[in-house]
């Protein structure tokens, strides 16, 4: 069960890191040039969600340090916007004690893919996500999930959007901590770096890097 959960983590990734381990890239370390089309400056959470909507093909490389194992995962991820009064959104907000008036654009993330860890495995699932912007600090807040990244229970993480448009999320659990950064190279290409750490934050069990390319409609 634990191994299967690790595989699912490697497939989807919504985690985020502030920098603690040195394994994550800062925005200035990006391995591409985006100077000609930088639309990320001053991005807020609604804009970030809007840019993320659609279907993406993801290729992820994951190092599972706890198992001394390297894994390649290919998957399709679909991100759909939800109405604030969707029953699943209302239920998640109620479970976390959040007023529906306080939330930003909610969305659903679904995924399906395969891994070279076990070629017979088909990894799939979905989760509801609800951003709750902070009233005190610009471009930051909570991100509610009906299924956590490191544990299959509801979770609430802390997010911040940096001035260059990088989305940074940290989520603590009873037995682990998840950290992630997501940024756009262009409207149709984004990158994700993720860590799963021990609950005390001192050890890293999984580190991964993903490139995600938007699936565009075929020309007619």
LINNOR-V54156 format. One record per backbone hydrogen bond with DSSP energy under -1.0 kcal/mol. CO is the residue of the C=O (numbers start at 0). NH is the residue of the N-H. If there is no record, write none. Layout:
CO & NH
CO & NH
This chain:
0 & 4
1 & 5
2 & 6
3 & 7
4 & 8
5 & 9
6 & 10
7 & 11
8 & 12
12 & 14
16 & 18
25 & 28
26 & 29
33 & 36
39 & 42
43 & 47
44 & 48
45 & 49
46 & 50
47 & 51
48 & 52
53 & 78
54 & 214
55 & 76
56 & 212
57 & 74
58 & 210
59 & 72
60 & 208
61 & 70
62 & 64
62 & 206
63 & 66
63 & 68
68 & 63
70 & 61
71 & 115
72 & 59
73 & 113
74 & 57
75 & 111
76 & 55
77 & 109
78 & 53
79 & 107
82 & 85
85 & 89
86 & 90
87 & 91
88 & 92
89 & 93
90 & 94
91 & 95
92 & 97
98 & 101
99 & 102
105 & 81
106 & 128
107 & 79
108 & 126
109 & 77
110 & 124
111 & 75
112 & 122
113 & 73
117 & 120
122 & 112
124 & 110
126 & 108
127 & 145
128 & 106
129 & 143
130 & 103
131 & 141
138 & 160
139 & 133
140 & 158
141 & 131
142 & 156
143 & 129
144 & 154
150 & 152
152 & 147
154 & 144
156 & 142
157 & 169
158 & 140
159 & 167
161 & 164
162 & 41
165 & 161
166 & 181
167 & 159
168 & 179
169 & 157
170 & 177
175 & 172
176 & 196
177 & 170
178 & 194
179 & 168
180 & 192
181 & 166
182 & 190
187 & 213
188 & 184
188 & 185
189 & 211
190 & 182
191 & 209
192 & 180
193 & 207
194 & 178
195 & 204
195 & 205
196 & 176
197 & 200
202 & 197
204 & 64
204 & 65
205 & 195
206 & 62
207 & 193
208 & 60
209 & 191
210 & 58
211 & 189
212 & 56
